[in-house]
Amino acid sequence: MIGGDRATPRSPAPAIENLVSAWAAALARPVYRPMSHVELHRFTRWAALRLAGAAAVRPVDTRCAHDVGAALVDTDLLDRDDLPATVSALTAHLPAVAAERGAPSPDVAARDVTAAVVAGYVARMRARILDEQETVRQAEVQARKQTQDALLSSEARFRAIFENSGIGIGIADMDGRIVDANEAFASMLGYTVEEFCRINVADFVYPDDAQGMWELYAEIIEGKRERARVEKRYRHRDGRMVWTDLTASLIRDAQGAPLYTVAMAEDATTRHELQDRLRHQALHDPLTGLPNRTMVNERLAELFARPGGRIGVCYLDVDNFKIVNDRLGHGIGDKLLVAISARLHQCVAERGHLVGRMGGDEFVILVQDPPPGEVALVADLVLASLASPVDVDEHRLVVTASIGVVETDVDDTTPAEVLKAADVTLYWAKSDGRARWAQYDPERAALDMTRFTLTATLAAGLERDEFEVEYQPIVRLDDGAVAGVEALVRWDHPTLGRLGPDRFIEVAEETGAIVPLGRHVLREACRRAARWNAEHPGADLFVSVNLAVRQAHDPALVSDVADILAETGLPPDLLQLELTESALLGPAGRPVDAIGALADLGIRIAVDDFGTGYSNLGYLPRLPLHSLKLAGVLVEGLRSPTAGASRIVTSLVALAHALGLTVTGEGVETPAQAARLRTAGCDTAQGWLYARPAPWDTVVAALGRTQPRR
């Protein structure tokens, strides 16, 4: 049965050699042995190679290992003391053999192979016992004593394996009655062998057993399957649960009919508890004990796996938490987070919602299928729970939070999109004043996305020369002639189309791109105006260019303007720079130094949007100004004679004239507005009544004939 398969590689792998040596040494005892040491070594090498091959495949070749266990019976190699040594040798060295052969899970493969060896031995031993019993019955008269001795010897060897194995072994008939069990199995569950054998297999069926487990057992009983391996838990006699790696095998009679089932169980409780602890650590925040980002994402995935469901999310951030860390230390900050976590858990756990820590001072609350108003109520409860101060050591800390609230159907989005929307909404709440919650608004989100797109593409737009300058005439009210033009920048965005300055100037200021952009507009406007004035001597057409706050505070502003004037040849008195009050005044309300330097160059300085907000009239005499531009809201009030705006405009014009300043009315759209500005003494005006902003060629074509449209 063995001789033909004992071919050995010339240079066996080290792990194979270690297994052969350990196994042969374990069996080389001075007791009855049917083979010499050389044959024993040859046999163990053959068996080790077979087991190595069985462990290296996926799934494990348990039939091959089963045959090796059967060979141990066929060679009469073991006595009652040898099976534990065999199992020990395999347990110690077979994982290394499996790893050396490239098995995906060496420990699992080694355990399955070892179990199959024992199962093969048990099955062959059982069959042999039955054969020997049959022999005894046939030769009872002729050789009763001889047969009885052989039976006893065989039974002794079987009992040695059965009783001394470190693995729990139990034998049950086809009705589920346990007919035999070893001490290892019985004691594993807190019973004696006698007590254990009075239990039926059906008594170990639990409602929460792994799905399909008992279907596999039924297939074994019916003879449809030879063996099955599952993770099974048993209830210990004292009530606790014992987890096992269970292998169930089928024993057939001489005709092949199912006779017994053999179960081999290895106690895996410690490993299972370790896995539970590791999983808990992997899914929970070590500081607060709340579910962490990973568990929140897993829960979100579960909720989104239900078609037709809804999800509510409250994304929370502690306001000014960095100040606590910076001033009181991270220790106090950590204790504050623990206290906040406890309050959050207390206020939402009883409502059945999950609260988790996403990292830092950010938390998230998930609401499954929220009824109307539930998510908003949860947000209010959270804010209320944080309203009272938190005592941390000797510090009493006042805590507020900002919350982003999102509620949506799971079919319309993804977990990542929901968290992204909640995070965006959270920062809306912060920008709106903190200590509040904000509801997700798709339109606002679209505007934010557009703003982000503008921020990301503004620098590239400057490099690609996507910004164009349009011009709007500034008309004298006394005779309707054009006195100057205002330069207005437009952005021909490759994806968003043509954008007015109200869409991107604020973004340009925030990113610092306003400085190169303003330099581009100034150079282009001065170049156009210089060329036209050179072609029309005596026309004295001035060009007005807006300066943003960041430009006004740029140290290179004066030199940049002077260089551009020198480069283009435009006389300084034909350049007007428009600045708002915030751009004109620096810290403590003092004028920006650059304004005086620009005025010294001969450049006209105009106050833009005068009359909006809380204009400080006290700065007018202290600045080298030339003109005031009335805000459009004041001119808008001149549409109706009963609005009362005429008296305000008349007063402002008189004030400006008293200071030696000219006045321009912006946003003039009707003849009535123009007439009332003229009556108030306003010097110039601009607006759609005269012309819309247009490219330079279009504007200059109309110069000299710009009159109000009737």
GULUM-228153 format. One record per residue (C-alpha): y, x negated, z. Coordinates in steps of 0.5 Angstrom, whole numbers, plus 500, padded with zeros to 3 digits. Layout:
<rs>
YXZ/...
</rs>
This chain:
<rs>
500500500/505494501/502488498/505489491/512491493/513484498/517480493/522476496/529474493/529466493/535466497/536472501/543474504/544472511/544479514/537480511/535474514/538475521/534482521/528479519/528474524/530479530/525484528/519479527/521476534/521483537/514484534/511477535/508479542/501476545/498483544/493486539/496485532/492486526/496481522/498473523/505471524/506469517/503476515/508479520/514475517/512477510/511484512/518485516/522481510/519486505/521492510/528489511/529489503/527496503/531498508/537494505/536498499/536504502/542503506/546500500/546507496/550513497/547518499/542513503/535513501/532516507/526517503/525509502/526508509/522514511/516510507/518504511/517508518/510510515/508503513/509501521/503507522/499505516/499497518/497499526/503494527/506497533/504499540/507503545/512498547/514496540/518502537/524500542/524493540/524495532/530500533/534495537/533490531/535495526/541498530/543491531/542488524/542493519/550495519/551488517/545488512/549495509/556492509/553486505/550490500/556494499/555500503/561505503/560506511/555501514/555504521/553511518/548508513/545504518/544510523/541514517/536509515/534508522/533515524/529516517/525510519/523513526/522520522/517517518/514514523/513520527/511524521/506519519/504518526/503526527/499527520/495521522/493524529/492531525/487527521/484523527/483530530/479533524/475526524/473528531/471535530/467532524/464527527/463530534/456529535/455522532/461519535/465523540/466517544/469513539/473518536/476520543/478513544/481512537/485519539/487516545/490510542/493513537/496518542/498513546/502509541/505516539/507517546/510510547/515512541/516519543/518517550/521511550/526512544/533511546/534517541/533524543/527527540/524534540/519538536/519545535/515550531/517555526/519560531/524556534/519554540/520547543/513545543/515538546/521533547/522527550/526525556/532522552/533529549/532533555/536529560/542528555/543536556/542536563/534538563/527536565/522536559/519542562/525546563/527544556/521546553/522553555/528553551/528556544/532553538/536560537/539559544/543553541/546557536/554558538/559562534/563556532/558551530/560548523/559552517/553552514/549548519/544554521/543555513/541548513/536549518/533555515/532552509/528546513/524552516/523555509/520548506/526548501/529542504/525536508/531534512/538535514/544531518/549534521/554534527/552538532/555540539/550542545/552546552/550541557/547544563/554543567/558547562/561541558/560540551/555534548/557532541/551529537/549526531/543531529/538529524/532535523/526533519/520538516/513536518/508540514/500541515/495538510/496544505/503542505/505548509/511547514/508546521/514543525/521541525/523534528/530534531/533527533/539527536/544521538/549522543/556522540/560525545/564518547/566517539/568524538/572524544/575518542/576521535/580527538/584522542/586518536/588525532/592527538/596521538/596521530/599528530/604528536/610524538/608519544/615520547/616528548/609530546/611535541/608535534/610529530/612529523/605529520/603535524/609539522/607537514/600539515/602546518/607547513/601545508/597551511/603556511/604554504/597555502/597563503/600566497/605572498/607569505/614567508/616561512/622560516/625553518/630551523/632544522/636541529/640535530/643533537/650533536/653526538/647523541/648516538/654516543/649517549/645511547/650507545/654508552/648510557/643506554/636508550/633509557/637515558/637517551/629518551/630522558/635526554/630527548/624529553/629534557/631537550/624538548/622541554/627546553/626547546/618548547/620553553/624558548/620558542/613557544/612564547/614567541/608563537/613558533/611551532/617546535/616539533/620532533/621529526/624523529/630520532/634526535/631531530/627537531/624542527/622549528/617553524/616561524/611564520/612570516/618572520/620579521/628580519/633577523/627573527/629566524/637567526/635569533/631563534/637559532/641563537/636562543/636554541/643554542/643558548/637554551/642548550/648551553/647549560/648541562/642537562/641532569/638525567/638521573/645521576/648523569/650530567/650531560/653536556/649537550/650541543/646541537/647543529/642547526/640548519/636555517/632556511/628563510/624563504/618566500/612560500/611562492/618560490/618553493/614547496/614544503/618538501/624543498/624547504/625541509/630538504/634545504/634545511/636538512/642539507/644546511/644542518/649538515/653544513/653546520/655539522/661539517/663546519/664544527/657543530/654547536/652552531/647554525/648555518/644559513/642556507/646558501/643556494/651556491/653551496/647547495/648547487/656545489/653539493/648537488/654537483/658533487/652528488/651528481/659526480/659521486/653518482/655518475/663516476/663509476/658509470/663514467/669509468/665504464/663508458/670511458/669518459/675519462/681522458/688523459/692530457/699531458/703537460/711538458/716538464/722542461/729542463/731549465/738549462/737548455/729548454/728541452/723537454/725531459/718528461/710529461/705529466/699525465/693529467/686526467/680530465/672527465/668529459/661529463/655528459/651533462/657537466/662538460/669537461/671537468/678538471/681533476/680538482/672537481/672530481/679527484/676528491/670524490/673519487/677518493/671518497/668513493/674508492/673509484/680513485/683506484/680503478/681511475/688511477/689504474/686507467/690513467/697509469/696504463/694509458/700514460/705508460/702505453/703512450/710513453/712506451/710507444/714514443/720512446/720506442/720510436/725515438/731511441/735514446/730520447/728517454/722521455/719519462/712520464/709522471/703520474/699522480/698517485/692519491/692517498/688511497/692508491/698509495/695504501/692499496/695492497/695491490/698497488/705494486/703488483/698493478/704498477/709492475/703488471/702495467/709496466/710489463/704490459/706496455/713495455/715502458/722501462/721503470/726508470/721512465/715512470/715517475/710517480/708523484/705523491/703528496/706527503/700524506/700519501/708517502/707517510/702512513/700511521/705514526/709518520/712511518/713511510/708507506/711500504/709500497/714506496/720502497/717496493/716501487/723504488/726497488/722496481/726502478/721507478/722514480/718517486/717524486/714528492/708533489/706540492/712540496/712546501/705546502/702545509/707543515/712539511/716534515/723535512/725529517/722524512/726526506/732522508/728516510/724515503/727512496/725519493/728522486/725528485/721534489/716538485/715545488/708547490/705552485/704557491/712558492/713559484/707564484/711568489/717568484/713573480/716579484/723580486/721583492/716578495/722574499/720567495/727567492/731565498/726560500/726556493/733557493/734554500/729548498/733547492/739546495/736542500/734537495/740537491/744535498/739529498/741527491/734529489/732533483/727539483/721541479/717548479/710547478/705553475/710557471/707562467/712568466/719568464/721572471/719566474/723561470/729565470/729566478/728558478/734557474/738562478/736558484/738551481/732548479/732543474/726542471/719546470/712546467/707551467/703555462/709559460/711552456/705549454/698548457/695540458/693537451/692531448/698526447/698528439/698535440/704534446/708530442/708534435/711540439/717535443/724537441/722545440/718547447/721553449/718559453/713563450/716570449/
</rs>
